[in-house]
Amino acid sequence: MKRIPIGSLVSGLCLLLLTTLLAGCGGKSPSVAYYSLASIEKIAPDTKAGPRLDVALGVGPVTVPEYLKRAQIATRYGATRYMFNDFQRWAGMIEQDIALAIGNNLGLLLGTDKIMFFPWQHNFKPDYRVAVEIIQFDSDLSGEALLSARWTISDTSGERLLASGKSDYRQALAKPSYEALVDAESLALAEFSRMLAEELKGLLPQK
């Protein structure tokens, strides 16, 4: 049997290890990008705050369809097909992100800091409760974002319905990117919040 020199064996192993390491570097996976929805003051900084109102709002619950209850951002292809990109994700739970954006928007538009989110503390007594059921909230990367939602405004106890409706909004993407997608969805939520603010103003006692 022919013996293989120790030096040659070591050199061969080193070459194999170096090749493996280089191959690993060349196959590096793309990094994950995380996003959150922006409130009006971030996406439309010229928006003027409403006059200070002594009103307390309870925001929530906000519910979303099952297909949105995941970390990956949903993109729409046609009427019935959705895609979820593992490298484009929400930074948190989307229903909480939506509630936070709506609450921040209403606080600015109505000039109040008295905003709490469902479930709020037992000692918080909101003047009005705003609940939202998201029907559709997704985007076509080459087109527009779509927001469809049912909403209700009720009294302090939540037992008396004061206003309700279904609202639909479309917002064109500035460019085909996930960053533009989140911006467009934030703008759609901003318009939804403006409508809710007007509904709430109509319910306030007239001075």
trRosetta pair geometry for C-beta under 8 A, 3 or more apart (Angstrom, degrees):
i j d omega theta_ij theta_ji phi_ij phi_ji
4 8 5.8 -112 175 78 90 120
4 9 5.5 101 123 -60 117 103
5 8 4.5 86 68 6 93 104
5 9 7.0 -162 94 -8 49 86
6 9 5.6 -58 -151 36 33 113
6 10 6.3 31 155 -18 68 106
7 10 5.9 -56 -148 36 30 108
7 11 6.3 29 155 -19 65 108
8 11 5.6 -55 -146 37 31 113
8 12 6.3 34 154 -22 65 106
9 12 5.8 -55 -150 34 29 112
9 13 6.5 27 154 -17 63 106
10 13 5.8 -56 -150 36 32 110
10 14 6.4 32 153 -19 66 107
11 14 5.8 -55 -149 36 31 112
11 15 6.4 32 153 -20 65 106
12 15 5.7 -54 -149 35 31 112
12 16 6.4 32 153 -19 64 106
13 16 5.6 -53 -149 35 32 113
13 17 6.3 32 153 -19 65 106
14 17 5.7 -55 -148 37 31 111
14 18 6.3 31 154 -20 65 107
15 18 5.7 -54 -146 36 30 111
15 19 6.3 32 154 -21 64 106
16 19 5.8 -55 -149 35 29 112
16 20 6.5 30 153 -20 63 106
17 20 5.7 -54 -150 34 31 112
17 21 6.4 29 154 -18 65 106
18 21 5.8 -55 -149 36 31 110
18 22 6.3 29 155 -17 65 108
19 22 5.9 -57 -147 38 29 109
19 23 6.3 31 154 -20 64 107
20 23 5.8 -57 -149 35 29 111
20 24 6.4 31 152 -21 64 105
21 24 5.6 -54 -152 33 32 113
21 25 6.6 31 152 -18 65 103
22 25 5.7 -52 -150 34 34 111
22 26 6.4 32 153 -18 65 107
23 26 5.8 -57 -149 37 32 111
23 27 6.4 13 158 -6 66 112
24 27 6.2 -70 -147 45 29 99
24 28 7.8 67 152 -66 59 69
25 28 6.3 -10 -169 -42 40 106
30 87 5.3 21 96 -135 113 156
31 87 7.2 107 101 -156 31 109
32 86 7.5 -77 -107 139 104 68
32 87 5.1 -135 -110 -145 60 60
32 88 7.8 -157 -158 -59 68 23
32 89 6.0 2 -179 12 112 119
33 87 6.5 53 15 152 80 76
33 88 5.6 -5 64 -111 101 61
33 89 7.2 157 82 29 50 70
33 178 6.8 129 91 87 137 144
34 89 5.5 -30 -106 80 68 89
34 90 7.1 30 -158 148 76 16
34 91 4.2 87 165 -85 113 81
35 73 6.8 25 43 -69 129 135
35 88 7.3 10 -4 -175 120 78
35 89 7.3 166 21 90 79 39
35 90 6.1 -60 69 -112 77 46
35 91 6.3 -149 72 -23 23 92
35 178 6.8 -142 -42 148 148 106
35 179 7.4 -168 -105 -105 127 54
35 182 4.6 -128 176 -85 141 157
36 90 7.0 85 -92 -162 56 74
36 91 4.6 -46 -57 31 98 124
36 92 6.6 37 -105 17 108 97
36 97 5.6 -147 -152 -135 82 123
36 182 7.7 79 73 -168 19 136
37 97 4.9 122 16 157 108 106
37 98 6.6 68 16 -86 161 47
37 100 7.6 145 69 74 108 97
37 101 4.5 -52 115 -59 124 143
37 182 6.6 -144 -96 -171 53 92
37 185 6.4 -89 -113 108 103 104
37 186 4.9 161 -163 -93 78 89
37 189 6.3 37 -175 20 136 159
38 42 4.1 -113 -174 86 112 129
38 43 4.7 121 105 -41 127 104
38 101 7.1 70 90 -119 19 114
38 182 7.5 92 -6 142 94 98
38 183 7.1 2 25 -115 128 58
38 186 4.3 25 49 -146 81 155
39 42 5.5 91 59 11 66 102
39 43 7.4 -172 92 8 28 93
39 100 7.7 -93 -65 132 109 79
39 101 5.2 -169 -86 -141 70 66
39 104 3.9 -61 -113 104 148 133
39 105 5.5 -160 -155 -59 90 74
39 108 7.3 132 158 -9 120 136
39 186 7.6 -95 -50 -163 14 109
39 190 7.7 117 -173 -91 41 93
40 43 6.4 -75 -136 52 29 88
40 44 5.2 -40 -170 50 74 103
40 47 5.1 -37 156 42 115 164
40 104 7.4 -173 21 116 80 93
40 105 4.8 98 -13 -119 112 88
40 108 5.7 -144 64 68 122 150
40 109 7.3 72 27 -50 163 97
40 190 4.8 121 -89 -130 88 110
40 193 6.8 -125 -43 77 120 144
41 44 7.5 -55 -92 69 14 62
41 45 6.1 49 -176 -111 53 61
41 47 6.7 -110 -89 58 51 113
41 104 7.3 -98 13 155 109 112
41 108 5.8 -170 -49 -94 106 154
42 45 7.0 13 -130 -68 13 86
42 186 7.8 -61 81 173 108 147
43 183 6.4 151 -126 -151 123 80
43 186 5.1 155 -45 121 155 126
43 187 6.0 -136 145 -74 148 76
43 190 6.5 -123 72 -50 128 146
44 47 4.6 66 114 -31 105 111
44 187 7.8 101 -39 -115 111 84
44 190 6.5 110 6 -163 128 159
47 108 6.9 61 115 143 122 133
47 109 7.9 -48 164 -84 125 78
49 108 5.3 -103 -115 -168 80 71
49 109 7.6 -129 -148 -84 49 19
49 111 5.6 101 157 -91 97 82
50 53 6.8 -13 118 -12 118 111
50 108 7.1 113 6 138 86 47
50 109 5.0 51 -25 164 123 38
50 110 5.1 -21 62 -111 147 12
50 111 4.1 -119 87 -24 80 96
50 197 7.3 -169 -48 -174 150 132
51 111 5.3 -99 99 -4 25 163
52 111 4.3 -128 -96 152 33 126
52 112 7.3 113 -157 -76 59 57
53 110 5.2 -66 39 168 133 85
53 111 5.1 110 6 72 78 98
53 112 5.3 -56 71 -56 84 106
53 204 7.0 -76 -157 -117 133 152
54 112 7.4 135 -116 -109 15 109
54 114 7.9 50 -164 4 47 142
55 110 6.3 -69 60 159 127 132
55 112 5.3 -89 62 -76 77 157
55 114 6.7 -168 100 64 40 123
55 127 5.2 -90 -157 43 76 146
55 128 7.1 2 178 12 112 107
55 200 7.4 129 148 164 158 120
55 204 6.6 -76 -80 -106 139 113
56 112 7.2 -156 -86 172 34 140
56 114 3.8 -77 -107 141 72 131
56 115 7.8 -171 -158 -72 56 33
56 116 7.8 7 -177 8 96 99
56 124 7.3 -163 174 -175 134 88
56 125 6.9 73 92 91 150 56
56 126 4.8 -142 121 -130 94 53
56 127 4.9 122 53 -5 75 87
56 128 7.8 159 88 27 56 64
57 103 7.3 176 103 -134 120 80
57 106 5.9 -87 91 127 172 139
57 107 7.7 -139 43 -74 131 70
57 110 7.5 101 -32 62 137 156
57 112 6.8 118 -1 92 105 139
57 114 6.6 121 17 104 66 79
57 115 5.2 -8 67 -111 100 72
57 116 7.6 173 92 30 56 60
57 126 5.6 39 -162 -151 14 118
57 127 7.1 -40 -73 50 49 85
57 128 5.7 -20 -115 70 73 89
57 129 7.8 141 -165 -101 60 27
57 130 6.2 4 -172 -1 108 113
57 200 7.5 -18 -98 -133 123 152
58 116 5.7 -23 -113 72 68 88
58 117 7.7 139 -164 -110 61 16
58 118 6.5 78 169 -62 98 82
58 120 5.6 -106 -128 -6 106 143
58 124 7.1 131 -88 127 106 117
58 126 3.4 -118 -20 -27 98 158
58 128 7.3 -160 31 98 76 44
58 129 4.5 -22 71 -111 110 75
58 130 7.0 172 86 23 55 67
59 62 7.5 2 154 -40 87 107
59 99 5.6 142 130 -166 112 89
59 102 5.9 165 -158 99 135 108
59 103 4.2 -132 16 -82 164 99
59 106 7.0 169 -80 33 126 144
59 115 6.3 14 -9 -169 117 96
59 116 7.3 179 24 89 78 37
59 117 5.3 -34 71 -107 94 66
59 118 6.8 -123 97 -8 46 86
59 130 5.2 -15 -115 65 63 105
60 99 5.2 20 -76 -132 105 134
60 117 5.2 68 -10 -168 136 68
60 118 2.8 -139 100 21 119 112
60 119 7.6 -108 105 -57 132 35
60 130 7.6 42 -7 84 31 69
60 131 6.5 22 154 -111 20 65
60 132 7.6 -53 -106 25 41 86
61 99 7.9 -61 -161 -90 40 135
61 118 4.6 -107 -71 98 59 150
61 131 5.9 22 50 -137 56 96
61 132 7.9 -126 110 47 46 62
62 95 5.0 170 101 -172 98 86
62 96 7.7 161 61 -80 122 27
62 98 5.2 -168 161 92 152 112
62 99 4.2 -154 3 -68 138 96
62 102 7.2 155 -83 21 138 141
62 118 7.7 158 -4 47 68 118
62 131 7.5 -170 -75 -160 47 54
62 132 4.7 3 -117 66 80 103
62 133 7.9 -178 -155 -82 47 28
62 134 6.8 42 179 -21 89 103
63 95 6.5 -4 -123 -130 22 133
63 132 7.4 -172 28 99 62 60
63 133 5.1 -8 60 -121 104 69
63 134 6.6 -154 94 25 52 78
64 68 4.3 -83 155 76 128 133
64 69 6.3 157 88 -59 110 79
64 94 6.0 19 -31 97 172 111
64 95 4.8 -137 -7 -78 113 97
64 98 7.2 138 -66 7 117 149
64 134 4.5 -4 -108 59 68 126
64 137 6.8 -68 -134 31 108 128
65 68 5.6 91 65 7 72 102
65 69 7.8 -131 106 -17 41 91
65 134 6.8 -107 -8 102 76 89
65 135 7.0 50 -42 -164 116 30
65 136 7.3 8 0 -86 137 47
66 69 5.6 -54 -155 19 43 117
67 70 7.6 -49 175 8 40 113
67 74 6.2 75 139 -101 101 147
67 82 6.3 85 -179 55 138 171
68 74 6.1 -80 -100 -9 69 138
68 94 5.3 -102 161 76 105 153
68 95 7.7 114 115 -53 119 82
68 134 7.2 -28 30 104 163 136
68 137 6.3 38 -97 62 149 103
68 138 7.6 -139 -87 -65 102 97
69 93 8.0 0 -140 -153 69 91
69 94 7.4 -131 -98 37 39 112
69 95 7.7 0 -98 -23 81 112
70 74 7.9 100 58 -56 107 95
70 84 6.6 -8 102 -143 141 147
71 89 4.5 -1 153 -152 95 115
71 90 5.8 -141 -158 46 52 83
72 84 3.7 82 113 -178 141 100
72 85 5.9 166 -160 59 108 43
72 86 6.1 -49 -97 -91 122 37
72 88 6.8 67 -154 78 72 69
72 89 5.7 -57 -96 -102 41 76
72 90 7.9 -11 53 3 3 82
73 84 7.3 159 69 -140 37 66
73 85 6.4 -14 55 44 87 96
73 88 4.9 -62 29 124 118 100
73 89 6.5 -159 -23 -109 83 21
73 90 6.3 129 -73 -44 79 79
73 178 6.3 116 69 -146 159 113
73 181 7.0 106 161 111 141 140
73 182 7.6 -76 -125 -70 145 95
74 82 5.3 -25 -160 -165 101 122
74 83 7.6 135 -157 69 52 44
74 84 6.1 -29 -98 -90 59 82
74 138 4.5 -63 106 -118 111 116
74 139 7.8 131 98 28 71 66
75 82 6.9 143 73 -159 43 67
75 83 5.0 -24 65 62 97 94
75 84 7.7 172 21 -81 77 35
75 85 7.2 36 1 -16 120 104
75 138 6.7 162 -119 -180 18 102
75 139 6.0 -42 -125 79 68 75
75 140 7.0 96 -176 -119 82 28
75 141 5.3 5 -153 -38 133 99
75 181 7.2 -63 -99 -129 97 154
76 81 7.3 116 -167 82 55 59
76 82 5.9 -35 -103 -103 54 74
76 138 4.7 110 -40 122 108 122
76 139 6.3 -174 16 91 97 20
76 140 4.9 -62 75 -72 94 72
76 146 7.4 -5 8 25 157 120
77 81 4.3 -45 75 94 94 111
77 82 7.0 172 21 -92 81 21
77 83 6.1 54 -14 -16 118 106
77 140 7.1 121 -89 -125 38 87
78 81 5.0 48 53 27 107 104
82 138 6.9 -67 -121 -157 112 161
85 88 4.1 34 87 30 123 104
85 178 7.6 -103 56 -84 148 136
86 89 7.7 -3 -178 -58 34 105
88 178 4.6 -135 -145 -115 137 160
90 93 7.4 80 118 -121 135 7
90 94 5.3 -97 -110 -72 172 84
90 97 6.5 -121 -167 -18 123 156
91 97 7.7 118 57 -90 84 131
92 96 5.8 -73 130 75 122 120
92 97 5.6 149 72 -58 103 102
93 96 4.5 69 76 14 100 110
93 97 6.8 -174 89 -13 48 88
94 97 5.3 -54 -145 37 35 116
94 98 6.3 39 156 -22 68 102
94 137 7.7 162 163 96 130 135
95 98 5.8 -48 -147 33 32 112
95 99 6.5 33 153 -18 62 105
95 134 7.6 -145 -109 12 82 131
96 99 5.6 -52 -147 38 34 113
96 100 6.2 36 154 -21 65 106
96 117 7.9 71 -144 167 77 151
97 100 5.8 -54 -147 35 28 112
97 101 6.5 28 155 -18 63 106
98 101 5.9 -57 -150 36 30 109
98 102 6.3 26 155 -15 66 108
98 132 7.3 -129 135 94 122 142
98 134 6.6 -56 -164 -56 173 138
98 137 7.3 -38 -93 -148 137 171
98 189 6.7 -149 -142 -117 77 136
99 102 5.9 -58 -147 39 30 109
99 103 6.1 28 157 -18 66 111
99 117 5.4 93 147 -140 128 120
99 118 7.4 -114 -144 37 147 87
99 132 7.6 -177 -93 42 74 123
100 103 5.8 -56 -144 39 28 111
100 104 6.2 26 159 -16 64 108
100 117 7.1 -23 -80 -83 63 149
101 104 6.0 -56 -145 39 27 108
101 105 6.2 28 156 -20 63 110
101 186 6.7 -133 -144 -134 144 78
101 189 5.1 24 125 139 135 149
101 193 7.5 -120 135 -55 81 136
102 105 5.7 -58 -147 37 29 112
102 106 6.2 25 158 -16 66 108
102 130 7.3 -148 145 117 129 135
102 132 6.8 -172 -66 -19 173 154
102 189 6.5 -106 -70 -177 75 107
102 192 7.3 -54 -107 103 102 110
102 193 5.4 -174 -136 -93 64 104
102 196 7.2 32 -163 38 106 160
103 106 5.9 -56 -144 38 28 107
103 107 6.3 33 155 -23 63 107
103 115 4.7 131 -174 171 102 134
103 117 6.0 -68 -61 -76 157 98
104 107 5.6 -53 -149 33 30 116
104 108 6.6 27 155 -15 63 105
104 115 7.7 169 -75 102 36 167
105 108 6.0 -60 -154 37 31 107
105 109 6.1 18 157 -11 68 114
105 189 7.1 -169 -29 136 154 91
105 190 6.0 -170 -120 -123 139 59
105 193 3.4 -3 119 176 144 164
105 194 7.7 -82 166 -48 122 57
105 197 7.5 -112 135 -47 91 120
106 109 5.8 -58 -135 45 31 105
106 110 5.6 3 172 6 69 117
106 112 7.8 -28 133 54 82 103
106 115 6.7 137 84 -106 105 130
106 130 7.2 -178 -75 12 165 164
106 193 5.9 -128 -55 -163 71 102
106 196 6.3 -56 -91 103 112 119
106 197 5.7 -177 -124 -82 70 91
106 200 7.3 69 -150 8 114 158
107 110 6.7 -68 -131 52 17 91
107 111 7.9 104 170 -69 49 2
107 112 5.7 -108 -138 76 63 65
107 113 6.3 58 -157 -103 117 36
107 115 4.8 -74 -74 -28 112 142
108 111 7.6 18 -179 -69 25 42
109 193 6.6 164 -7 141 145 101
109 194 6.5 -174 -115 -108 153 57
109 197 3.9 -56 121 -114 139 158
110 197 5.6 -154 -53 -141 92 99
110 200 6.4 -36 -91 97 138 136
110 201 7.3 -160 -111 -68 95 87
112 115 6.7 124 109 -43 96 88
114 126 7.9 156 142 -118 103 72
116 120 3.9 75 132 -117 129 128
116 121 7.1 -92 -160 18 153 81
116 124 5.0 -2 20 174 164 164
116 126 6.9 -134 46 -69 102 110
117 120 6.5 145 68 -72 29 86
118 131 7.8 37 -28 -103 154 84
120 124 4.5 -76 146 66 125 140
120 126 7.3 107 39 -35 162 111
121 124 4.9 96 64 -8 82 105
125 156 5.7 13 180 -156 89 118
126 129 5.6 112 88 -71 138 69
126 156 6.2 175 80 -124 59 64
127 156 6.3 -41 -134 -76 25 90
128 153 5.6 -8 -175 -170 116 99
128 154 7.2 145 -160 73 65 37
128 155 7.0 -54 -111 -121 56 29
128 156 7.7 -53 -69 -67 27 52
128 162 7.1 -74 -130 38 104 149
128 200 6.1 173 78 -130 167 103
128 203 6.7 99 -93 98 140 145
129 152 7.9 4 104 108 90 90
129 153 7.0 154 77 -156 52 47
129 154 4.7 -18 58 60 106 89
129 155 7.4 2 13 73 96 18
129 156 7.6 126 -26 -123 99 18
129 158 5.1 7 22 -95 162 85
130 151 6.9 -10 -169 -169 83 108
130 152 7.6 167 -149 85 41 50
130 153 5.6 -12 -99 -102 70 77
130 196 6.2 60 -142 -168 139 133
130 200 7.6 -45 -74 -73 121 121
131 151 6.8 162 86 -154 54 58
131 152 4.9 -2 56 55 100 96
131 154 7.3 15 2 5 109 109
132 149 5.5 -10 -168 -178 98 130
132 150 7.4 151 -158 82 49 51
132 151 5.1 -12 -106 -104 71 87
133 149 6.4 155 79 -162 49 73
133 150 4.4 -4 58 59 107 98
133 151 7.4 -159 25 -72 69 43
134 137 5.0 -29 -173 -21 129 124
134 147 7.6 -69 -140 -156 96 80
134 148 7.5 101 -168 80 59 57
134 149 5.2 -36 -107 -103 50 96
135 148 4.2 -59 69 108 112 102
135 149 6.0 -168 8 -91 84 33
135 150 6.5 82 -41 -12 109 86
135 166 7.7 25 -15 -149 142 107
136 146 5.7 -17 123 116 116 109
136 147 7.1 178 93 -144 71 23
136 148 4.2 36 41 35 95 110
137 146 7.3 -149 -118 95 27 63
137 147 5.4 28 -109 -115 79 72
137 148 7.5 -139 -58 35 62 61
137 149 7.7 36 -63 -63 106 100
137 185 6.7 79 -178 -146 91 117
138 145 7.4 -157 113 -147 26 68
138 146 6.3 -6 62 54 62 92
139 143 7.6 -177 -180 73 74 76
139 144 6.8 -127 -144 122 80 31
139 145 4.1 -34 -95 -99 103 71
139 146 7.0 165 -91 12 48 69
139 173 6.6 91 -173 -62 129 121
139 181 4.5 174 75 -148 159 100
139 184 6.2 104 -112 81 137 128
139 185 6.3 -98 -48 -57 121 103
140 143 3.7 11 88 43 122 110
140 144 6.1 24 44 42 100 50
140 146 8.0 49 -8 -12 88 106
140 173 7.9 -135 82 -8 64 128
141 173 7.1 -15 -163 5 35 174
141 176 4.9 67 153 -157 87 88
141 177 7.6 100 -158 -32 98 10
141 178 7.7 -33 -117 -72 108 57
141 181 6.4 -44 -108 -74 68 123
142 173 7.7 -135 -165 51 7 135
142 176 5.1 2 -94 -102 59 123
143 172 7.2 -88 167 -132 50 70
143 173 6.7 86 92 15 23 108
144 170 5.1 27 151 -176 142 95
144 171 6.0 157 -165 77 92 35
144 172 4.9 -53 -100 -97 94 46
144 173 6.3 -156 -100 -12 35 78
144 184 6.8 -157 -159 177 53 145
145 170 7.1 157 79 -156 53 48
145 171 4.7 -13 54 61 102 94
145 172 8.0 -137 16 -58 75 5
145 173 6.7 108 -28 -62 87 85
145 181 6.5 132 -78 -159 109 62
145 184 3.8 159 -7 123 129 111
145 185 4.6 -148 -158 -72 150 64
145 187 7.6 125 55 57 139 93
145 188 5.3 -130 108 -23 118 138
146 168 7.6 -18 -167 -166 87 89
146 169 7.4 158 -154 85 43 55
146 170 5.7 -11 -102 -104 70 75
146 188 7.5 143 -161 -127 9 161
147 167 7.9 -3 116 110 96 90
147 168 7.1 163 90 -153 59 43
147 169 4.5 -1 58 56 104 99
147 170 7.9 -163 26 -71 70 34
147 171 7.8 27 0 1 104 106
147 185 7.0 123 -62 -146 109 71
147 188 4.1 152 -5 148 129 130
147 189 6.5 171 -102 -66 162 60
147 192 6.1 -90 125 -48 144 133
148 166 7.4 9 -176 -180 83 96
148 167 7.5 -176 -146 93 45 48
148 168 4.8 -1 -106 -108 81 84
148 169 7.8 -169 -70 25 46 61
149 166 7.2 -178 95 -150 39 59
149 167 5.8 -11 62 59 83 86
149 192 6.5 49 38 -141 137 141
150 164 7.4 10 180 -177 87 96
150 165 7.4 -165 -147 103 59 34
150 166 4.9 -29 -97 -98 72 80
151 164 6.6 -176 95 -147 55 58
151 165 6.1 -7 56 60 89 71
151 166 7.7 156 15 -94 72 33
151 167 6.7 -2 6 8 118 110
151 196 6.6 -101 166 -95 160 108
152 161 6.1 -66 -163 -134 114 100
152 163 7.3 159 -157 89 48 53
152 164 4.4 -8 -107 -103 74 98
153 161 7.7 99 76 -163 50 61
153 162 5.0 -62 104 69 92 103
153 163 4.4 13 45 54 112 94
153 164 7.1 -156 21 -68 66 55
153 196 7.6 150 -67 -154 119 88
153 199 6.1 177 -16 131 150 123
153 200 6.6 -166 -131 -85 150 77
153 203 6.7 -146 130 -30 142 160
154 157 7.7 -87 145 75 111 59
154 158 4.9 73 106 -137 140 43
154 159 7.1 137 179 36 128 21
154 160 6.0 143 -162 77 86 49
154 161 5.4 -50 -100 -102 90 45
154 162 5.9 156 -117 5 29 89
155 158 7.1 -123 69 -43 59 21
155 159 7.0 -39 56 52 104 64
155 160 4.3 21 7 59 123 105
155 162 6.1 116 -52 -41 74 115
157 160 6.8 67 58 6 105 86
161 164 6.0 -18 -175 -33 121 118
162 203 5.6 54 157 -123 138 139
163 199 5.2 -178 121 -176 160 120
163 202 7.8 91 -71 79 151 117
163 203 6.6 -115 -17 -63 125 126
165 199 8.0 -148 14 -96 128 147
167 192 6.0 141 105 -124 140 88
167 195 6.0 148 -119 90 156 163
169 188 4.3 151 109 -154 126 91
169 191 5.2 148 -128 81 145 129
169 192 5.9 -110 -13 -56 145 90
170 188 7.3 -11 -123 -107 6 118
171 184 4.3 170 109 -171 111 85
171 185 7.3 -176 58 -72 132 26
171 187 4.8 148 -147 88 155 112
171 188 4.4 -129 -8 -60 128 91
171 191 7.6 175 -68 4 116 133
172 184 6.8 -124 96 -125 24 127
173 176 6.5 85 113 -87 140 42
173 177 7.7 170 175 39 125 58
173 180 4.6 85 -170 136 96 114
173 181 6.0 -14 -112 -82 126 54
173 183 7.8 107 -137 68 69 97
173 184 4.8 -71 -91 -42 64 149
174 180 4.7 -134 49 -138 85 119
174 183 6.7 -16 5 86 116 139
174 184 7.3 -165 -9 -61 74 100
175 180 4.8 -176 55 -52 68 160
176 180 7.1 -61 -67 58 3 139
177 180 4.6 93 59 10 84 102
177 181 6.8 -136 99 -10 45 87
178 181 5.0 -46 -146 30 38 121
178 182 6.5 36 157 -17 67 99
179 182 6.1 -53 -152 35 30 106
179 183 6.5 33 149 -18 62 107
180 183 5.4 -53 -147 38 35 116
180 184 6.2 37 154 -21 67 105
181 184 5.9 -57 -150 35 28 110
181 185 6.5 23 154 -14 64 106
182 185 5.7 -53 -145 39 33 110
182 186 6.3 39 152 -22 64 105
183 186 5.6 -56 -150 35 30 114
183 187 6.5 30 152 -19 64 105
184 187 5.6 -51 -148 35 33 112
184 188 6.5 36 151 -20 64 102
185 188 5.6 -48 -148 34 35 114
185 189 6.5 37 151 -17 64 104
186 189 5.7 -55 -151 38 33 112
186 190 6.4 41 147 -27 64 102
187 190 5.3 -46 -148 28 35 118
187 191 6.8 35 153 -16 64 99
188 191 5.9 -52 -154 34 33 109
188 192 6.5 36 147 -18 64 106
189 192 5.3 -52 -147 37 36 116
189 193 6.2 40 152 -23 67 104
190 193 5.6 -53 -149 34 30 113
190 194 6.6 36 150 -23 63 101
191 194 5.5 -46 -149 29 36 114
191 195 6.8 37 152 -18 63 100
192 195 5.9 -55 -158 33 33 112
192 196 6.6 31 148 -16 66 106
193 196 5.5 -53 -148 38 36 112
193 197 6.2 41 152 -24 67 104
194 197 5.6 -52 -148 33 31 115
194 198 6.6 31 153 -18 63 103
195 198 5.9 -56 -154 34 32 110
195 199 6.6 34 150 -19 65 105
196 199 5.5 -53 -150 36 35 114
196 200 6.3 34 153 -18 67 106
197 200 5.7 -55 -148 37 31 111
197 201 6.4 36 152 -22 64 103
198 201 5.6 -48 -146 32 33 114
198 202 6.7 36 154 -20 62 104
199 202 5.8 -58 -158 33 31 113
199 203 6.9 24 149 -16 64 107
200 203 5.7 -60 -153 35 37 110
200 204 6.9 51 150 -39 67 95
201 204 5.8 -39 -154 8 37 117
